[in-house]
Amino acid sequence: MKIRVSRVFMYAFLVVVCFLAAFPYFWMVSAATNKSVEIIKGRLLFGTYLIENIKTLVATVTLGQIFWNSLRNAIAGTLASLIICSMAGYGFQIYRDKYKDRLIGILLLSMMVPFASIMVPLFRMFSQAKLINSTMGIILPSLSTAFLIFFFRQSSASFPMEIVQAARVDGVGEFGIYLRIYLPVMAPTLAAAAIVTFMNQWNQYLWPLIILQKQESRTMPLMLTGLTAGYVTDYGILMLAVTICTLPTLFIFVTQQRRFVAGILGSVK
């Protein structure tokens, strides 16, 4: 009987947690189908103004161009970051050096430096390099992050060195070992890192706000800010834009959820 009561409490707790987690998404989607006045009044049910909100949003901003800008920057930044950080994690784990641990410690200390403190020098460097309003200008500062390098290094802590030594004996080069042996073994870690990196790249706001000075270069987070910049905010189209902005990250997380969990668990073994 005690077991049944405890299960009832456990399931009740899980239901409450699931409701609290899902409610913001439900409210976001339902608000996208209502008029601004109804949202302000607190209406939570689905409305009939979805088509009107879509027409207003498309007439207000160049939605397709802005969505493509965000998608292009996020995909390019994610791929480049995965390549660089996985190679760094491979190097930290495979090669032996007495200063390796000190170097990873210094690398982790760099996580304590706030981005705002290096923002002005970065902007001056990128301005002189003529990278303003470019994809390279967006993704370069976040190509190599201490977190991702540490994540790959920790995930490969149990990587069998015997395979690497056997491959070297067979004449396989270091890049071949990385590409043909290391990356396939680290597939769950790559998936988890890809999800985290894509979400970070997609949701970037501060750096794109500074470096993207043309309207045609704007990204989705900048578009959301622009929708609230007027004297009167239309919450219907704002919530519709938020819903559209959430779809790519939600799709990637839902489709790659198992690999994400496997990658996270692999990093703490």
C-alpha positions as CSV (number, residue, x, y, z in Angstrom):
1,M,0.0,0.0,0.0
2,K,2.9,2.4,0.8
3,I,4.4,1.7,-2.6
4,R,1.1,2.6,-4.3
5,V,0.7,5.8,-2.4
6,S,4.3,6.8,-3.2
7,R,3.7,6.1,-6.9
8,V,0.5,8.2,-6.8
9,F,2.5,11.1,-5.4
10,M,5.3,10.5,-7.9
11,Y,2.9,10.6,-10.9
12,A,1.1,13.6,-9.5
13,F,4.4,15.4,-9.1
14,L,5.4,14.5,-12.7
15,V,2.0,15.7,-14.0
16,V,2.5,19.0,-12.3
17,V,6.0,19.4,-13.6
18,C,5.0,18.5,-17.1
19,F,2.1,21.0,-16.9
20,L,4.5,23.8,-15.7
21,A,7.0,22.9,-18.5
22,A,4.4,22.7,-21.3
23,F,2.2,25.7,-20.3
24,P,4.4,28.4,-21.7
25,Y,4.5,26.7,-25.1
26,F,0.7,26.2,-25.0
27,W,0.2,29.9,-24.1
28,M,2.6,31.0,-26.8
29,V,0.8,29.0,-29.5
30,S,-2.7,30.0,-28.4
31,A,-1.7,33.6,-28.1
32,A,-0.5,33.5,-31.8
33,T,-4.1,32.8,-32.8
34,N,-5.6,35.7,-30.9
35,K,-5.8,39.5,-31.2
36,S,-3.6,41.7,-29.1
37,V,-6.6,42.9,-27.0
38,E,-7.7,39.4,-26.2
39,I,-4.1,38.4,-25.1
40,I,-3.9,41.5,-22.8
41,K,-7.3,40.4,-21.3
42,G,-5.7,37.0,-20.4
43,R,-7.4,34.8,-23.0
44,L,-5.8,31.3,-23.0
45,L,-8.0,29.5,-25.5
46,F,-7.2,29.3,-29.2
47,G,-8.7,32.1,-31.3
48,T,-9.5,32.6,-35.0
49,Y,-7.0,35.4,-35.9
50,L,-4.1,33.2,-36.9
51,I,-4.4,34.0,-40.6
52,E,-4.8,37.7,-39.8
53,N,-1.7,37.6,-37.6
54,I,0.3,35.8,-40.4
55,K,-0.7,38.4,-43.0
56,T,0.2,41.3,-40.6
57,L,3.6,39.7,-39.7
58,V,4.5,39.1,-43.4
59,A,3.5,42.7,-44.3
60,T,5.5,44.1,-41.3
61,V,8.9,42.3,-41.7
62,T,10.7,40.3,-44.4
63,L,10.1,37.0,-42.5
64,G,11.6,34.7,-45.1
65,Q,14.9,36.6,-45.4
66,I,15.3,37.0,-41.6
67,F,14.5,33.3,-41.0
68,W,17.1,32.3,-43.7
69,N,19.7,34.6,-42.1
70,S,19.2,33.0,-38.7
71,L,19.2,29.4,-40.2
72,R,22.4,30.1,-42.3
73,N,24.3,31.6,-39.4
74,A,23.2,28.8,-37.0
75,I,24.1,25.9,-39.3
76,A,27.4,27.4,-40.4
77,G,28.4,28.3,-36.8
78,T,27.4,24.9,-35.5
79,L,29.3,22.9,-38.2
80,A,32.5,25.0,-37.8
81,S,32.3,24.9,-34.0
82,L,31.8,21.1,-33.9
83,I,34.8,20.6,-36.2
84,I,37.2,22.9,-34.3
85,C,36.1,21.9,-30.7
86,S,36.0,18.1,-31.5
87,M,39.6,18.3,-32.9
88,A,40.7,20.2,-29.8
89,G,39.0,17.7,-27.5
90,Y,40.7,14.9,-29.5
91,G,44.0,16.5,-29.0
92,F,43.6,17.1,-25.3
93,Q,42.7,13.5,-24.7
94,I,44.9,11.6,-27.2
95,Y,48.2,13.4,-26.9
96,R,50.3,13.2,-23.7
97,D,51.9,16.3,-22.4
98,K,52.8,17.4,-18.8
99,Y,51.3,20.8,-19.4
100,K,48.0,19.5,-20.8
101,D,46.1,19.8,-17.5
102,R,47.4,23.3,-16.8
103,L,46.3,24.3,-20.3
104,I,42.8,22.9,-19.9
105,G,42.6,24.8,-16.5
106,I,43.5,28.1,-18.2
107,L,40.9,27.3,-20.9
108,L,38.2,26.8,-18.3
109,L,39.2,30.1,-16.6
110,S,38.4,31.9,-19.9
111,M,34.7,30.9,-19.2
112,M,34.8,33.4,-16.3
113,V,35.4,36.3,-18.6
114,P,32.1,38.0,-19.5
115,F,31.5,38.6,-23.2
116,A,30.7,42.2,-22.6
117,S,34.3,42.9,-21.5
118,I,35.7,41.9,-24.9
119,M,32.8,43.2,-27.0
120,V,34.3,46.6,-27.9
121,P,37.8,45.3,-28.9
122,L,36.2,42.5,-30.9
123,F,34.0,45.0,-32.8
124,R,37.0,47.2,-33.6
125,M,38.9,44.1,-34.9
126,F,36.0,43.0,-37.0
127,S,35.4,46.5,-38.3
128,Q,39.0,46.8,-39.5
129,A,38.7,43.3,-41.0
130,K,35.6,44.4,-42.8
131,L,33.5,41.6,-41.3
132,I,30.5,43.8,-40.3
133,N,27.2,42.5,-41.6
134,S,28.7,39.2,-42.6
135,T,28.1,35.6,-41.6
136,M,31.8,35.2,-40.7
137,G,31.5,38.2,-38.4
138,I,28.6,36.5,-36.6
139,I,30.1,33.0,-36.1
140,L,33.8,33.7,-35.6
141,P,33.7,34.8,-31.9
142,S,31.8,31.6,-31.0
143,L,33.7,29.1,-33.2
144,S,35.8,27.8,-30.3
145,T,34.3,27.7,-26.8
146,A,35.9,26.4,-23.7
147,F,32.7,24.5,-22.7
148,L,32.6,22.5,-25.9
149,I,36.3,21.6,-25.8
150,F,35.9,20.5,-22.2
151,F,32.8,18.6,-23.2
152,F,34.5,16.7,-25.9
153,R,37.6,16.1,-23.8
154,Q,35.5,14.7,-20.9
155,S,33.4,12.5,-23.3
156,S,36.4,10.9,-24.8
157,A,38.0,10.1,-21.4
158,S,37.1,6.5,-21.9
159,F,38.1,6.4,-25.5
160,P,40.2,3.2,-26.0
161,M,43.8,4.2,-26.7
162,E,44.6,0.7,-28.0
163,I,42.5,1.5,-31.2
164,V,44.6,4.6,-31.8
165,Q,47.9,2.8,-31.3
166,A,46.7,-0.1,-33.6
167,A,45.7,2.4,-36.3
168,R,49.1,4.2,-36.0
169,V,50.9,0.8,-36.4
170,D,48.7,0.2,-39.5
171,G,49.9,3.5,-41.0
172,V,46.8,5.5,-40.5
173,G,47.6,9.2,-40.1
174,E,46.4,11.4,-37.2
175,F,43.7,13.1,-39.3
176,G,42.5,9.7,-40.5
177,I,42.3,8.4,-36.9
178,Y,40.3,11.5,-36.0
179,L,38.0,11.2,-39.0
180,R,37.5,7.5,-39.4
181,I,37.7,6.2,-35.8
182,Y,37.3,9.1,-33.3
183,L,34.2,10.8,-34.8
184,P,32.1,7.7,-35.3
185,V,32.7,6.6,-31.7
186,M,31.8,10.1,-30.5
187,A,28.5,10.3,-32.5
188,P,26.3,10.7,-29.4
189,T,28.5,13.5,-28.1
190,L,28.5,15.2,-31.4
191,A,24.7,15.1,-31.5
192,A,24.5,16.6,-28.0
193,A,27.1,19.3,-28.8
194,A,25.3,20.1,-32.1
195,I,22.0,20.7,-30.3
196,V,23.5,22.9,-27.6
197,T,25.6,24.8,-30.2
198,F,22.7,25.3,-32.6
199,M,20.5,26.6,-29.9
200,N,23.2,29.1,-28.8
201,Q,23.8,30.2,-32.3
202,W,20.1,30.5,-33.1
203,N,19.4,32.5,-29.9
204,Q,22.4,34.9,-30.2
205,Y,21.3,38.5,-29.5
206,L,23.9,40.8,-28.1
207,W,26.7,40.3,-30.7
208,P,24.4,40.3,-33.8
209,L,22.8,43.5,-32.4
210,I,26.2,45.1,-32.6
211,I,27.7,43.7,-35.7
212,L,24.6,43.5,-37.9
213,Q,23.8,47.1,-38.9
214,K,21.8,46.5,-42.1
215,Q,18.1,45.7,-42.0
216,E,18.5,42.8,-44.6
217,S,21.1,41.1,-42.3
218,R,18.8,40.9,-39.2
219,T,18.2,37.6,-37.4
220,M,15.1,36.3,-35.7
221,P,16.0,37.5,-32.1
222,L,16.6,41.0,-33.5
223,M,13.3,40.8,-35.4
224,L,11.5,40.0,-32.1
225,T,13.0,43.1,-30.5
226,G,12.0,45.2,-33.5
227,L,8.4,44.1,-33.1
228,T,8.3,45.6,-29.6
229,A,10.0,48.9,-30.6
230,G,6.8,50.8,-31.6
231,Y,4.5,52.9,-29.5
232,V,1.9,50.1,-29.5
233,T,3.0,46.4,-29.5
234,D,0.8,43.9,-31.4
235,Y,1.1,40.9,-29.1
236,G,-0.6,38.6,-31.6
237,I,2.0,38.9,-34.3
238,L,4.7,39.1,-31.6
239,M,3.7,35.7,-30.2
240,L,3.3,34.3,-33.7
241,A,6.9,35.4,-34.4
242,V,8.1,33.8,-31.1
243,T,6.4,30.6,-32.1
244,I,8.1,30.6,-35.5
245,C,11.4,31.4,-33.8
246,T,11.0,28.4,-31.5
247,L,10.2,25.8,-34.1
248,P,13.7,25.0,-35.4
249,T,15.2,24.4,-31.9
250,L,12.1,22.5,-30.8
251,F,12.3,20.3,-33.9
252,I,16.0,19.5,-33.5
253,F,15.6,18.7,-29.8
254,V,12.6,16.5,-30.2
255,T,14.1,14.5,-33.1
256,Q,17.5,14.2,-31.5
257,Q,16.4,13.8,-27.9
258,R,17.8,10.2,-27.4
259,R,21.2,11.1,-28.8
260,F,21.3,14.3,-26.7
261,V,20.7,12.2,-23.5
262,A,23.2,9.6,-24.6
263,G,25.8,12.3,-25.3
264,I,25.2,14.0,-22.0
265,L,25.5,10.7,-20.1
266,G,28.6,9.8,-22.0
267,S,30.3,13.0,-20.9
268,V,30.1,12.3,-17.2
269,K,31.3,8.7,-17.2
